[in-house]
Amino acid sequence: MPAVTEAARDPAERVQELRRQIRHHDRLYYELDAPEIPDADYDALVRELRALEDEYPDLRTPDSPTQRVGGAPSPAFAPVMHRVPMMSLDNAFDEAELQAWGARLQRRLTELGDGQRVHFVCELKIDGVAISLRYEHGELVQAATRGDGRVGEDVTANARVVRDIPDRLEGAPPVLEVRGEIYMPISVFERINKAQVEAGQRTYANPRNTAAGSLRQKDPSVTATRELSFWSYQLGEVQGGPAFATHHETLAWLRDLGFPVNPEITVLDDLPAVYEFCQRWEANRHSLPYEIDGVVVKVDELNVRDQLGSTSKAPRWAIAYKFPPEERTTLLKDIMVSIGRTGRATPFAVLEPVFVGGSTVGLATLHNEDQVREKDVRPGDIVIVRKAGEVIPEVVGPVLADRPKGLRRWTFPKRCPVCGTELVRLYGEADRRCPNEQCPARVAGAIEHFASRGAMDIEGLGEQRVRLFQQLGMVHDVADVYHLDYERLRSLEGFGDVSVANLRNAIEASKSRPLANLLVGLNIRHLGPAGAEALARHFGHLDRLLDASVEEIASVEGIGPVIAESVHEWFTNPANRRIVEKLRAAGVNFEGPRVEQAPQTLAGMSVVVTGTLANYSRERAEEVIKAHGGKAPGSVSTKTTALVVGEGPGAAKLTKARELGVPILDEAGFEHLLATGELP
């Protein structure tokens, strides 16, 4: 966010400025579904305002954003008065704040003289739009957004086209109000954005805002095309319904009535277990087919809830544990360009460091020239930065309201920033490239790639050492790795006898890597691990591939004409031939794998492996599948015959298999499939 001005440092003036900003962002978020800043930055504004009001109580006013829920309902929809207010939730951002909430609960219960032990219901905090559904005599009569908590918007016609929301209920009481969250599945969001790109339209920012905009369409038929979904999680007004003792009983009842209830909801005994639940889902949040941004923790016992009551805006018996933000705003200090091992020129952002996605980020990708132009980010902008899990941080776009006047548009450089060669962009490609194969950046990138785990796996030969050896003139191509002067290395600072011996042993060990690894390491454009393995199996020796024609290479299953042309071109280049001969002289393995003679029981089948099997490594399991005529892709799809699951499987693959109805096998089932070609 922009720096605080001198004038705003006065508490009263800062409070007024914060309220102005929050109201501005409330209107963008709740009424227009077009927020300028991420949720985390909005939360920071509210937390700062609340802290100032706590420190200076005289500055607190009844109309302050800290004293109300949500935003004003849009005048585009008829207003709906909530008979039971739809309150907001207080937030906890770490274990200490979660424990502080628990201490407040216990203290208040002690004051009330209630020594009852409480349990907690943990619900995934779905990133969507809160909705209230009112049924009378089993018929849906009204659907309303939360609005400001007291008055929401009538979106009944649009809610009726959400498939998960029942129109009629069997066995419902005379009046039943169900609260929940309307959301957009990630797969639907990606499909909509793909269609936007194909139509030349701007893409949508995230599933939450797209869901909100879809729900507020004037034409329900448009809403129907957005394939929204719904989870129920709370009761509102109920007349004539059964009596319940706990919250989890109400959820079971809602499920029996036909409402979708999230399967991950869990009842736990104490806050340490709650925190463990929160941490587990923080680590696995991207394994789900929908977006979550935290965990909602609720007291399970309903009579205890009644005793605890609420503040003016939030119940005391619930709290939202928020995950680290995946989007934040920060200053874009500069845009620079890096040159990769294939010559690709990639623009990247130099940022004022910001904590996002669980780590401090100072650099972020901008992908390519077209992305920079489309996003129109400029050095000096306040930009939104996104980092989801282990994904590389990226700049989402600028906060245009904060753009300084006269900021100049950034233009892509015409020449390589490393060697000065003119950059080229071939027809139909999104990237500019440095065509100079001797560009120091390209050479260093190629050697780093050669030593990487997916190629020759030379431990201890990372980016810093490669750059050092290059600066000292010790390496000029990948084959020079096998001709290092180890005596000279011992004279360098930081290279003792042990570290030199470890590096030498790692380099020696790499000479026996499979031929497929060597082909990957040679940095041939378009050739990936699957293609390299197919070539190694087909030709059996590098020399036979060296002399193969484009047609012979293209005849290999899994190798198309683009890859075939690229491989043939690489091996006919005299400089690359010299590298091959240097590798031969060093004793690097050129032999391919021996083709196993196995019955082709898996012909035409696609079998995916996840987790650790007792009798097979992952690589060995995939080899066996291929030896039996099958395919072993890395992801589950509609073409998958079966998913083989060992210990510690990937949650995303399991979820996808269940969604698609793909058979799931244990190790015994896998061996039965290998032996018979039939699913057990």
HELIX and SHEET records of a PDB file:
HELIX    1   1 ALA A    7  ARG A    9  5                                   3    
HELIX    2   2 PRO A   11  ASP A   26  1                                  16    
HELIX    3   3 ARG A   27  GLU A   31  3                                   5    
HELIX    4   4 ASP A   39  GLU A   55  1                                  17    
HELIX    5   5 PRO A   57  LEU A   59  5                                   3    
HELIX    6   6 PRO A   65  GLN A   67  5                                   3    
HELIX    7   7 GLU A   95  GLU A  111  1                                  17    
HELIX    8   8 THR A  156  ALA A  159  1                                   4    
HELIX    9   9 ILE A  186  GLU A  198  1                                  13    
HELIX   10  10 PRO A  207  LEU A  215  1                                   9    
HELIX   11  11 PRO A  220  THR A  225  1                                   6    
HELIX   12  12 HIS A  247  LEU A  257  1                                  11    
HELIX   13  13 LEU A  271  ASN A  284  1                                  14    
HELIX   14  14 ARG A  285  SER A  287  5                                   3    
HELIX   15  15 LEU A  302  LEU A  308  1                                   7    
HELIX   16  16 GLU A  369  LYS A  375  1                                   7    
HELIX   17  17 LEU A  400  ASP A  402  5                                   3    
HELIX   18  18 PRO A  440  ALA A  451  1                                  12    
HELIX   19  19 GLU A  463  GLN A  471  1                                   9    
HELIX   20  20 VAL A  478  HIS A  483  5                                   6    
HELIX   21  21 TYR A  486  ARG A  490  1                                   5    
HELIX   22  22 ASP A  497  SER A  510  1                                  14    
HELIX   23  23 LEU A  515  GLY A  521  1                                   7    
HELIX   24  24 PRO A  529  PHE A  539  1                                  11    
HELIX   25  25 LEU A  542  LEU A  546  1                                   5    
HELIX   26  26 VAL A  550  ALA A  554  1                                   5    
HELIX   27  27 PRO A  561  THR A  572  1                                  12    
HELIX   28  28 PRO A  574  ALA A  586  1                                  13    
HELIX   29  29 ARG A  618  ALA A  627  1                                  10    
HELIX   30  30 ALA A  651  LEU A  660  1                                  10    
HELIX   31  31 GLU A  667  THR A  676  1                                  10    
SHEET    1   A 2 PRO A  79  MET A  81  0                                        
SHEET    2   A 2 VAL A 151  GLU A 153 -1                                        
SHEET    1   B 5 ASN A  91  ALA A  92  0                                        
SHEET    2   B 5 ALA A 318  LYS A 322  1                                        
SHEET    3   B 5 ILE A 292  VAL A 299 -1                                        
SHEET    4   B 5 PHE A 120  ILE A 126 -1                                        
SHEET    5   B 5 THR A 266  LEU A 268 -1                                        
SHEET    1   C 4 GLU A 139  THR A 145  0                                        
SHEET    2   C 4 VAL A 129  GLU A 136 -1                                        
SHEET    3   C 4 VAL A 175  TYR A 183 -1                                        
SHEET    4   C 4 SER A 229  GLN A 239 -1                                        
SHEET    1   D 5 SER A 359  THR A 365  0                                        
SHEET    2   D 5 ARG A 344  VAL A 356 -1                                        
SHEET    3   D 5 GLU A 327  ILE A 339 -1                                        
SHEET    4   D 5 ILE A 382  ARG A 386 -1                                        
SHEET    5   D 5 GLU A 394  PRO A 398 -1                                        
SHEET    1   E 3 SER A 359  THR A 365  0                                        
SHEET    2   E 3 ARG A 344  VAL A 356 -1                                        
SHEET    3   E 3 ARG A 432  ARG A 433 -1                                        
SHEET    1   F 3 VAL A 607  THR A 610  0                                        
SHEET    2   F 3 ALA A 642  VAL A 645  1                                        
SHEET    3   F 3 ILE A 664  LEU A 665  1                                        
END                                                                             
